[in-house]
Amino acid sequence: MSKAFAIPERSYRADCANCPQRALCLPPGLSGQELSSIEAIVEHGSTRHNGDHIYRQGDGFTGLFAIRSGSAATYQRSAKGFEQVSGFHYSGSMLGMDGIAVNRHRASAVAL
């Protein structure tokens, strides 16, 4: 149920088995069959550009997002409209965990 944040050129098909950040996302020692099972549920998204939102505060939870390259920032907007950056995330980071418990994102994530 994870969505890739960015994918490489179309000539190269990225998957969990050959991802250089695999050790950050997956437990070590998975068999080929286990990797294939995980790959079957991973959705590869499109590349996001500077300023593109990955998800917004209040959006329903749809999955986790793995940053394959680049960076992102998460921020929250107060009831008065003030924005506060809550984190910076780099290649190998997983985004969206804030939405798991309540099925709704408590922060926004934007590509940098």
N, CA, C and O atoms as CSV, one atom per row, in Angstrom:
chain,resi,resn,atom,element,x,y,z
A,1,MET,N,N,0.828,-1.175,0.000
A,1,MET,CA,C,0.000,0.000,0.000
A,1,MET,C,C,0.877,1.244,0.000
A,1,MET,O,O,0.489,2.287,0.526
A,2,SER,N,N,2.022,1.131,-0.574
A,2,SER,CA,C,2.970,2.230,-0.612
A,2,SER,C,C,3.055,2.801,-2.006
A,2,SER,O,O,3.036,2.053,-2.983
A,3,LYS,N,N,3.147,4.099,-2.117
A,3,LYS,CA,C,3.278,4.742,-3.418
A,3,LYS,C,C,4.660,5.353,-3.516
A,3,LYS,O,O,5.134,5.995,-2.579
A,4,ALA,N,N,5.298,5.154,-4.641
A,4,ALA,CA,C,6.624,5.736,-4.833
A,4,ALA,C,C,6.480,7.227,-5.070
A,4,ALA,O,O,5.587,7.657,-5.800
A,5,PHE,N,N,7.328,8.001,-4.475
A,5,PHE,CA,C,7.296,9.454,-4.597
A,5,PHE,C,C,7.816,9.898,-5.952
A,5,PHE,O,O,7.251,10.811,-6.555
A,6,ALA,N,N,8.877,9.276,-6.445
A,6,ALA,CA,C,9.442,9.617,-7.743
A,6,ALA,C,C,9.985,8.357,-8.388
A,6,ALA,O,O,10.476,7.461,-7.702
A,7,ILE,N,N,9.896,8.290,-9.709
A,7,ILE,CA,C,10.437,7.145,-10.425
A,7,ILE,C,C,11.513,7.618,-11.385
A,7,ILE,O,O,11.468,8.753,-11.860
A,8,PRO,N,N,12.483,6.756,-11.674
A,8,PRO,CA,C,13.534,7.129,-12.612
A,8,PRO,C,C,13.016,7.128,-14.041
A,8,PRO,O,O,11.821,6.943,-14.271
A,9,GLU,N,N,13.906,7.334,-14.999
A,9,GLU,CA,C,13.543,7.364,-16.411
A,9,GLU,C,C,12.713,6.136,-16.778
A,9,GLU,O,O,12.860,5.078,-16.165
A,10,ARG,N,N,11.843,6.275,-17.775
A,10,ARG,CA,C,10.977,5.168,-18.180
A,10,ARG,C,C,11.755,3.943,-18.668
A,10,ARG,O,O,11.234,2.829,-18.608
A,11,SER,N,N,12.966,4.120,-19.138
A,11,SER,CA,C,13.750,2.995,-19.635
A,11,SER,C,C,14.191,2.070,-18.500
A,11,SER,O,O,14.631,0.949,-18.754
A,12,TYR,N,N,14.081,2.513,-17.292
A,12,TYR,CA,C,14.498,1.735,-16.131
A,12,TYR,C,C,13.288,1.461,-15.270
A,12,TYR,O,O,12.649,2.395,-14.786
A,13,ARG,N,N,12.962,0.204,-15.071
A,13,ARG,CA,C,11.822,-0.172,-14.243
A,13,ARG,C,C,12.305,-0.413,-12.813
A,13,ARG,O,O,12.961,-1.416,-12.532
A,14,ALA,N,N,11.982,0.496,-11.932
A,14,ALA,CA,C,12.391,0.361,-10.531
A,14,ALA,C,C,11.440,-0.582,-9.817
A,14,ALA,O,O,10.228,-0.541,-10.030
A,15,ASP,N,N,11.987,-1.413,-8.987
A,15,ASP,CA,C,11.171,-2.239,-8.114
A,15,ASP,C,C,11.913,-2.439,-6.801
A,15,ASP,O,O,13.078,-2.061,-6.675
A,16,CYS,N,N,11.248,-3.025,-5.843
A,16,CYS,CA,C,11.834,-3.172,-4.505
A,16,CYS,C,C,13.115,-4.001,-4.522
A,16,CYS,O,O,14.028,-3.738,-3.740
A,17,ALA,N,N,13.194,-4.998,-5.401
A,17,ALA,CA,C,14.348,-5.887,-5.433
A,17,ALA,C,C,15.640,-5.167,-5.809
A,17,ALA,O,O,16.714,-5.557,-5.352
A,18,ASN,N,N,15.553,-4.118,-6.636
A,18,ASN,CA,C,16.781,-3.421,-7.050
A,18,ASN,C,C,16.853,-1.972,-6.576
A,18,ASN,O,O,17.659,-1.192,-7.082
A,19,CYS,N,N,16.031,-1.617,-5.628
A,19,CYS,CA,C,16.029,-0.242,-5.106
A,19,CYS,C,C,17.198,-0.058,-4.132
A,19,CYS,O,O,17.367,-0.858,-3.212
A,20,PRO,N,N,18.006,0.994,-4.328
A,20,PRO,CA,C,19.126,1.216,-3.415
A,20,PRO,C,C,18.694,1.568,-1.983
A,20,PRO,O,O,19.492,1.422,-1.057
A,21,GLN,N,N,17.465,2.022,-1.783
A,21,GLN,CA,C,16.969,2.345,-0.437
A,21,GLN,C,C,16.172,1.201,0.190
A,21,GLN,O,O,15.514,1.398,1.211
A,22,ARG,N,N,16.222,0.031,-0.398
A,22,ARG,CA,C,15.432,-1.099,0.087
A,22,ARG,C,C,15.654,-1.365,1.573
A,22,ARG,O,O,14.708,-1.686,2.292
A,23,ALA,N,N,16.887,-1.234,2.035
A,23,ALA,CA,C,17.189,-1.511,3.446
A,23,ALA,C,C,16.490,-0.530,4.386
A,23,ALA,O,O,16.287,-0.845,5.558
A,24,LEU,N,N,16.119,0.651,3.893
A,24,LEU,CA,C,15.431,1.631,4.729
A,24,LEU,C,C,13.937,1.341,4.833
A,24,LEU,O,O,13.306,1.720,5.819
A,25,CYS,N,N,13.367,0.680,3.838
A,25,CYS,CA,C,11.925,0.443,3.805
A,25,CYS,C,C,11.526,-0.958,4.254
A,25,CYS,O,O,10.485,-1.144,4.885
A,26,LEU,N,N,12.354,-1.935,3.925
A,26,LEU,CA,C,11.969,-3.327,4.125
A,26,LEU,C,C,12.885,-4.028,5.116
A,26,LEU,O,O,14.053,-3.660,5.244
A,27,PRO,N,N,12.377,-5.026,5.813
A,27,PRO,CA,C,13.236,-5.778,6.731
A,27,PRO,C,C,14.255,-6.603,5.944
A,27,PRO,O,O,13.979,-7.015,4.818
A,28,PRO,N,N,15.426,-6.845,6.528
A,28,PRO,CA,C,16.444,-7.639,5.831
A,28,PRO,C,C,16.051,-9.114,5.774
A,28,PRO,O,O,15.268,-9.598,6.592
A,29,GLY,N,N,16.610,-9.813,4.792
A,29,GLY,CA,C,16.436,-11.251,4.722
A,29,GLY,C,C,15.164,-11.734,4.059
A,29,GLY,O,O,14.816,-12.907,4.193
A,30,LEU,N,N,14.452,-10.860,3.341
A,30,LEU,CA,C,13.239,-11.309,2.657
A,30,LEU,C,C,13.602,-12.215,1.482
A,30,LEU,O,O,14.591,-11.978,0.789
A,31,SER,N,N,12.810,-13.232,1.268
A,31,SER,CA,C,13.035,-14.129,0.135
A,31,SER,C,C,12.561,-13.460,-1.152
A,31,SER,O,O,11.880,-12.436,-1.114
A,32,GLY,N,N,12.917,-14.034,-2.263
A,32,GLY,CA,C,12.460,-13.523,-3.561
A,32,GLY,C,C,10.944,-13.517,-3.662
A,32,GLY,O,O,10.357,-12.582,-4.206
A,33,GLN,N,N,10.306,-14.569,-3.133
A,33,GLN,CA,C,8.847,-14.655,-3.146
A,33,GLN,C,C,8.227,-13.551,-2.283
A,33,GLN,O,O,7.220,-12.955,-2.663
A,34,GLU,N,N,8.826,-13.285,-1.134
A,34,GLU,CA,C,8.314,-12.225,-0.261
A,34,GLU,C,C,8.461,-10.861,-0.925
A,34,GLU,O,O,7.556,-10.031,-0.845
A,35,LEU,N,N,9.594,-10.625,-1.580
A,35,LEU,CA,C,9.783,-9.366,-2.315
A,35,LEU,C,C,8.751,-9.238,-3.436
A,35,LEU,O,O,8.218,-8.152,-3.664
A,36,SER,N,N,8.472,-10.323,-4.126
A,36,SER,CA,C,7.469,-10.303,-5.196
A,36,SER,C,C,6.086,-9.974,-4.645
A,36,SER,O,O,5.320,-9.248,-5.280
A,37,SER,N,N,5.761,-10.510,-3.455
A,37,SER,CA,C,4.460,-10.224,-2.839
A,37,SER,C,C,4.330,-8.748,-2.480
A,37,SER,O,O,3.274,-8.145,-2.668
A,38,ILE,N,N,5.414,-8.176,-1.962
A,38,ILE,CA,C,5.402,-6.748,-1.624
A,38,ILE,C,C,5.286,-5.922,-2.898
A,38,ILE,O,O,4.501,-4.976,-2.958
A,39,GLU,N,N,6.058,-6.273,-3.908
A,39,GLU,CA,C,6.040,-5.533,-5.173
A,39,GLU,C,C,4.640,-5.529,-5.802
A,39,GLU,O,O,4.268,-4.574,-6.484
A,40,ALA,N,N,3.876,-6.583,-5.577
A,40,ALA,CA,C,2.534,-6.684,-6.139
A,40,ALA,C,C,1.577,-5.629,-5.581
A,40,ALA,O,O,0.590,-5.286,-6.233
A,41,ILE,N,N,1.858,-5.110,-4.380
A,41,ILE,CA,C,0.959,-4.109,-3.795
A,41,ILE,C,C,1.523,-2.687,-3.856
A,41,ILE,O,O,0.843,-1.738,-3.465
A,42,VAL,N,N,2.752,-2.532,-4.340
A,42,VAL,CA,C,3.368,-1.202,-4.439
A,42,VAL,C,C,2.901,-0.525,-5.724
A,42,VAL,O,O,2.949,-1.114,-6.804
A,43,GLU,N,N,2.457,0.700,-5.593
A,43,GLU,CA,C,2.085,1.503,-6.756
A,43,GLU,C,C,3.192,2.509,-7.008
A,43,GLU,O,O,3.616,3.216,-6.093
A,44,HIS,N,N,3.663,2.577,-8.248
A,44,HIS,CA,C,4.702,3.538,-8.592
A,44,HIS,C,C,4.023,4.804,-9.093
A,44,HIS,O,O,3.301,4.780,-10.089
A,45,GLY,N,N,4.258,5.894,-8.405
A,45,GLY,CA,C,3.641,7.164,-8.759
A,45,GLY,C,C,4.490,7.946,-9.752
A,45,GLY,O,O,5.467,7.437,-10.301
A,46,SER,N,N,4.112,9.140,-9.957
A,46,SER,CA,C,4.844,9.996,-10.891
A,46,SER,C,C,5.805,10.903,-10.131
A,46,SER,O,O,5.692,11.081,-8.918
A,47,THR,N,N,6.737,11.460,-10.860
A,47,THR,CA,C,7.685,12.400,-10.286
A,47,THR,C,C,6.946,13.660,-9.863
A,47,THR,O,O,6.085,14.157,-10.589
A,48,ARG,N,N,7.275,14.160,-8.720
A,48,ARG,CA,C,6.707,15.417,-8.225
A,48,ARG,C,C,7.752,16.506,-8.394
A,48,ARG,O,O,8.949,16.251,-8.264
A,49,HIS,N,N,7.313,17.688,-8.675
A,49,HIS,CA,C,8.211,18.823,-8.872
A,49,HIS,C,C,8.086,19.797,-7.710
A,49,HIS,O,O,7.131,19.738,-6.936
A,50,ASN,N,N,9.065,20.698,-7.594
A,50,ASN,CA,C,9.100,21.693,-6.531
A,50,ASN,C,C,7.731,22.355,-6.368
A,50,ASN,O,O,7.191,22.928,-7.314
A,51,GLY,N,N,7.188,22.270,-5.177
A,51,GLY,CA,C,5.902,22.900,-4.889
A,51,GLY,C,C,4.697,21.993,-5.053
A,51,GLY,O,O,3.607,22.338,-4.598
A,52,ASP,N,N,4.865,20.829,-5.698
A,52,ASP,CA,C,3.749,19.890,-5.855
A,52,ASP,C,C,3.433,19.243,-4.510
A,52,ASP,O,O,4.342,18.807,-3.803
A,53,HIS,N,N,2.170,19.178,-4.159
A,53,HIS,CA,C,1.771,18.507,-2.922
A,53,HIS,C,C,1.704,17.001,-3.137
A,53,HIS,O,O,1.226,16.525,-4.167
A,54,ILE,N,N,2.181,16.279,-2.169
A,54,ILE,CA,C,2.083,14.829,-2.166
A,54,ILE,C,C,0.745,14.456,-1.536
A,54,ILE,O,O,0.036,13.584,-2.038
A,55,TYR,N,N,0.410,15.114,-0.447
A,55,TYR,CA,C,-0.906,15.053,0.174
A,55,TYR,C,C,-1.081,16.319,0.999
A,55,TYR,O,O,-0.114,17.011,1.317
A,56,ARG,N,N,-2.323,16.607,1.337
A,56,ARG,CA,C,-2.632,17.819,2.102
A,56,ARG,C,C,-3.271,17.456,3.438
A,56,ARG,O,O,-3.912,16.415,3.583
A,57,GLN,N,N,-3.078,18.341,4.400
A,57,GLN,CA,C,-3.677,18.180,5.724
A,57,GLN,C,C,-5.179,17.996,5.554
A,57,GLN,O,O,-5.835,18.793,4.883
A,58,GLY,N,N,-5.719,16.955,6.155
A,58,GLY,CA,C,-7.147,16.671,6.062
A,58,GLY,C,C,-7.498,15.658,4.987
A,58,GLY,O,O,-8.605,15.120,5.002
A,59,ASP,N,N,-6.586,15.376,4.044
A,59,ASP,CA,C,-6.844,14.357,3.022
A,59,ASP,C,C,-6.986,12.996,3.685
A,59,ASP,O,O,-6.371,12.729,4.717
A,60,GLY,N,N,-7.793,12.147,3.090
A,60,GLY,CA,C,-7.912,10.783,3.572
A,60,GLY,C,C,-6.631,9.998,3.313
A,60,GLY,O,O,-5.927,10.249,2.334
A,61,PHE,N,N,-6.339,9.059,4.185
A,61,PHE,CA,C,-5.148,8.222,4.048
A,61,PHE,C,C,-5.362,7.229,2.917
A,61,PHE,O,O,-6.359,6.508,2.893
A,62,THR,N,N,-4.414,7.196,1.974
A,62,THR,CA,C,-4.491,6.249,0.856
A,62,THR,C,C,-3.294,5.323,0.802
A,62,THR,O,O,-3.329,4.313,0.098
A,63,GLY,N,N,-2.240,5.642,1.525
A,63,GLY,CA,C,-1.050,4.798,1.510
A,63,GLY,C,C,0.158,5.585,1.963
A,63,GLY,O,O,0.069,6.768,2.291
A,64,LEU,N,N,1.288,4.903,1.975
A,64,LEU,CA,C,2.551,5.535,2.343
A,64,LEU,C,C,3.296,5.944,1.075
A,64,LEU,O,O,3.082,5.370,0.008
A,65,PHE,N,N,4.148,6.916,1.197
A,65,PHE,CA,C,4.908,7.429,0.068
A,65,PHE,C,C,6.395,7.327,0.377
A,65,PHE,O,O,6.855,7.838,1.398
A,66,ALA,N,N,7.140,6.677,-0.490
A,66,ALA,CA,C,8.587,6.542,-0.325
A,66,ALA,C,C,9.274,7.568,-1.219
A,66,ALA,O,O,8.990,7.645,-2.414
A,67,ILE,N,N,10.168,8.345,-0.647
A,67,ILE,CA,C,10.941,9.302,-1.439
A,67,ILE,C,C,12.117,8.547,-2.040
A,67,ILE,O,O,13.001,8.087,-1.318
A,68,ARG,N,N,12.125,8.424,-3.342
A,68,ARG,CA,C,13.194,7.696,-4.022
A,68,ARG,C,C,14.331,8.622,-4.404
A,68,ARG,O,O,15.485,8.198,-4.460
A,69,SER,N,N,14.020,9.878,-4.667
A,69,SER,CA,C,15.055,10.879,-4.937
A,69,SER,C,C,14.475,12.242,-4.609
A,69,SER,O,O,13.260,12.434,-4.643
A,70,GLY,N,N,15.353,13.192,-4.290
A,70,GLY,CA,C,14.894,14.527,-3.951
A,70,GLY,C,C,14.559,14.660,-2.478
A,70,GLY,O,O,15.064,13.916,-1.638
A,71,SER,N,N,13.695,15.625,-2.180
A,71,SER,CA,C,13.337,15.885,-0.791
A,71,SER,C,C,11.926,16.445,-0.713
A,71,SER,O,O,11.334,16.829,-1.722
A,72,ALA,N,N,11.403,16.482,0.501
A,72,ALA,CA,C,10.059,17.005,0.748
A,72,ALA,C,C,10.033,17.637,2.131
A,72,ALA,O,O,10.892,17.373,2.972
A,73,ALA,N,N,9.040,18.465,2.341
A,73,ALA,CA,C,8.820,19.060,3.657
A,73,ALA,C,C,7.394,18.746,4.081
A,73,ALA,O,O,6.486,18.679,3.253
A,74,THR,N,N,7.213,18.556,5.372
A,74,THR,CA,C,5.874,18.420,5.918
A,74,THR,C,C,5.588,19.656,6.766
A,74,THR,O,O,6.480,20.202,7.417
A,75,TYR,N,N,4.344,20.080,6.745
A,75,TYR,CA,C,3.956,21.268,7.511
A,75,TYR,C,C,2.508,21.139,7.947
A,75,TYR,O,O,1.731,20.378,7.372
A,76,GLN,N,N,2.168,21.891,8.962
A,76,GLN,CA,C,0.798,21.937,9.462
A,76,GLN,C,C,0.294,23.371,9.430
A,76,GLN,O,O,1.054,24.317,9.637
A,77,ARG,N,N,-0.980,23.516,9.172
A,77,ARG,CA,C,-1.629,24.825,9.170
A,77,ARG,C,C,-2.539,24.903,10.389
A,77,ARG,O,O,-3.357,24.014,10.625
A,78,SER,N,N,-2.387,25.977,11.161
A,78,SER,CA,C,-3.211,26.144,12.366
A,78,SER,C,C,-4.609,26.638,11.986
A,78,SER,O,O,-4.854,27.015,10.839
A,79,ALA,N,N,-5.508,26.633,12.951
A,79,ALA,CA,C,-6.866,27.123,12.719
A,79,ALA,C,C,-6.867,28.589,12.296
A,79,ALA,O,O,-7.793,29.035,11.618
A,80,LYS,N,N,-5.827,29.352,12.692
A,80,LYS,CA,C,-5.720,30.765,12.322
A,80,LYS,C,C,-5.026,30.967,10.986
A,80,LYS,O,O,-4.859,32.102,10.542
A,81,GLY,N,N,-4.614,29.862,10.328
A,81,GLY,CA,C,-4.006,29.953,9.014
A,81,GLY,C,C,-2.491,30.033,8.985
A,81,GLY,O,O,-1.903,30.192,7.915
A,82,PHE,N,N,-1.853,29.926,10.133
A,82,PHE,CA,C,-0.390,29.960,10.176
A,82,PHE,C,C,0.159,28.588,9.797
A,82,PHE,O,O,-0.379,27.560,10.209
A,83,GLU,N,N,1.240,28.580,9.005
A,83,GLU,CA,C,1.885,27.335,8.622
A,83,GLU,C,C,3.171,27.145,9.408
A,83,GLU,O,O,3.941,28.089,9.589
A,84,GLN,N,N,3.403,25.918,9.877
A,84,GLN,CA,C,4.626,25.600,10.599
A,84,GLN,C,C,5.220,24.329,10.015
A,84,GLN,O,O,4.557,23.294,9.952
A,85,VAL,N,N,6.483,24.418,9.586
A,85,VAL,CA,C,7.185,23.258,9.052
A,85,VAL,C,C,7.428,22.272,10.192
A,85,VAL,O,O,7.925,22.646,11.254
A,86,SER,N,N,7.074,21.017,9.959
A,86,SER,CA,C,7.253,20.004,10.999
A,86,SER,C,C,8.364,19.018,10.660
A,86,SER,O,O,8.771,18.233,11.516
A,87,GLY,N,N,8.863,19.047,9.422
A,87,GLY,CA,C,9.960,18.140,9.094
A,87,GLY,C,C,10.455,18.284,7.674
A,87,GLY,O,O,9.746,18.764,6.790
A,88,PHE,N,N,11.705,17.852,7.473
A,88,PHE,CA,C,12.301,17.752,6.147
A,88,PHE,C,C,12.629,16.293,5.919
A,88,PHE,O,O,13.116,15.618,6.826
A,89,HIS,N,N,12.372,15.796,4.724
A,89,HIS,CA,C,12.510,14.378,4.425
A,89,HIS,C,C,13.309,14.220,3.137
A,89,HIS,O,O,13.129,14.976,2.182
A,90,TYR,N,N,14.195,13.225,3.126
A,90,TYR,CA,C,15.126,13.036,2.021
A,90,TYR,C,C,14.983,11.632,1.446
A,90,TYR,O,O,14.210,10.816,1.949
A,91,SER,N,N,15.733,11.366,0.393
A,91,SER,CA,C,15.710,10.069,-0.273
A,91,SER,C,C,15.806,8.934,0.743
A,91,SER,O,O,16.682,8.934,1.608
A,92,GLY,N,N,14.908,7.983,0.631
A,92,GLY,CA,C,14.855,6.874,1.573
A,92,GLY,C,C,13.838,7.057,2.678
A,92,GLY,O,O,13.569,6.123,3.434
A,93,SER,N,N,13.267,8.251,2.785
A,93,SER,CA,C,12.264,8.518,3.827
A,93,SER,C,C,10.892,8.008,3.388
A,93,SER,O,O,10.596,7.906,2.198
A,94,MET,N,N,10.069,7.693,4.381
A,94,MET,CA,C,8.705,7.269,4.155
A,94,MET,C,C,7.788,8.363,4.686
A,94,MET,O,O,7.952,8.814,5.819
A,95,LEU,N,N,6.828,8.790,3.880
A,95,LEU,CA,C,5.875,9.833,4.283
A,95,LEU,C,C,4.467,9.247,4.401
A,95,LEU,O,O,4.149,8.235,3.777
A,96,GLY,N,N,3.650,9.884,5.192
A,96,GLY,CA,C,2.243,9.539,5.276
A,96,GLY,C,C,1.828,8.773,6.508
A,96,GLY,O,O,0.646,8.481,6.689
A,97,MET,N,N,2.787,8.442,7.364
A,97,MET,CA,C,2.445,7.661,8.555
A,97,MET,C,C,1.513,8.418,9.495
A,97,MET,O,O,0.831,7.804,10.315
A,98,ASP,N,N,1.477,9.739,9.384
A,98,ASP,CA,C,0.589,10.540,10.231
A,98,ASP,C,C,-0.882,10.245,9.968
A,98,ASP,O,O,-1.731,10.557,10.804
A,99,GLY,N,N,-1.196,9.652,8.824
A,99,GLY,CA,C,-2.590,9.397,8.478
A,99,GLY,C,C,-3.095,8.014,8.829
A,99,GLY,O,O,-4.279,7.727,8.654
A,100,ILE,N,N,-2.228,7.160,9.317
A,100,ILE,CA,C,-2.624,5.773,9.554
A,100,ILE,C,C,-3.649,5.652,10.681
A,100,ILE,O,O,-4.689,5.021,10.492
A,101,ALA,N,N,-3.382,6.232,11.831
A,101,ALA,CA,C,-4.222,6.028,13.021
A,101,ALA,C,C,-5.644,6.544,12.844
A,101,ALA,O,O,-6.595,5.878,13.255
A,102,VAL,N,N,-5.804,7.709,12.242
A,102,VAL,CA,C,-7.137,8.304,12.135
A,102,VAL,C,C,-7.661,8.309,10.703
A,102,VAL,O,O,-8.707,8.892,10.418
A,103,ASN,N,N,-6.912,7.644,9.791
A,103,ASN,CA,C,-7.310,7.529,8.389
A,103,ASN,C,C,-7.424,8.878,7.682
A,103,ASN,O,O,-8.167,9.026,6.712
A,104,ARG,N,N,-6.672,9.861,8.189
A,104,ARG,CA,C,-6.669,11.211,7.624
A,104,ARG,C,C,-5.332,11.849,7.962
A,104,ARG,O,O,-4.833,11.690,9.076
A,105,HIS,N,N,-4.742,12.574,7.001
A,105,HIS,CA,C,-3.446,13.199,7.231
A,105,HIS,C,C,-3.583,14.413,8.147
A,105,HIS,O,O,-4.469,15.247,7.963
A,106,ARG,N,N,-2.703,14.498,9.125
A,106,ARG,CA,C,-2.693,15.622,10.066
A,106,ARG,C,C,-1.758,16.728,9.629
A,106,ARG,O,O,-1.723,17.794,10.245
A,107,ALA,N,N,-0.988,16.481,8.553
A,107,ALA,CA,C,-0.054,17.467,8.020
A,107,ALA,C,C,-0.112,17.418,6.501
A,107,ALA,O,O,-0.729,16.521,5.927
A,108,SER,N,N,0.520,18.368,5.861
A,108,SER,CA,C,0.668,18.390,4.410
A,108,SER,C,C,2.114,18.046,4.080
A,108,SER,O,O,3.018,18.314,4.871
A,109,ALA,N,N,2.329,17.450,2.904
A,109,ALA,CA,C,3.673,17.154,2.426
A,109,ALA,C,C,3.816,17.743,1.039
A,109,ALA,O,O,2.950,17.573,0.181
A,110,VAL,N,N,4.937,18.447,0.830
A,110,VAL,CA,C,5.177,19.116,-0.447
A,110,VAL,C,C,6.595,18.802,-0.930
A,110,VAL,O,O,7.535,18.755,-0.138
A,111,ALA,N,N,6.733,18.588,-2.239
A,111,ALA,CA,C,8.049,18.318,-2.829
A,111,ALA,C,C,8.875,19.593,-2.833
A,111,ALA,O,O,8.353,20.687,-3.047
A,112,LEU,N,N,10.176,19.438,-2.592
A,112,LEU,CA,C,11.092,20.594,-2.588
A,112,LEU,C,C,11.991,20.553,-3.806
A,112,LEU,O,O,12.830,21.437,-3.984
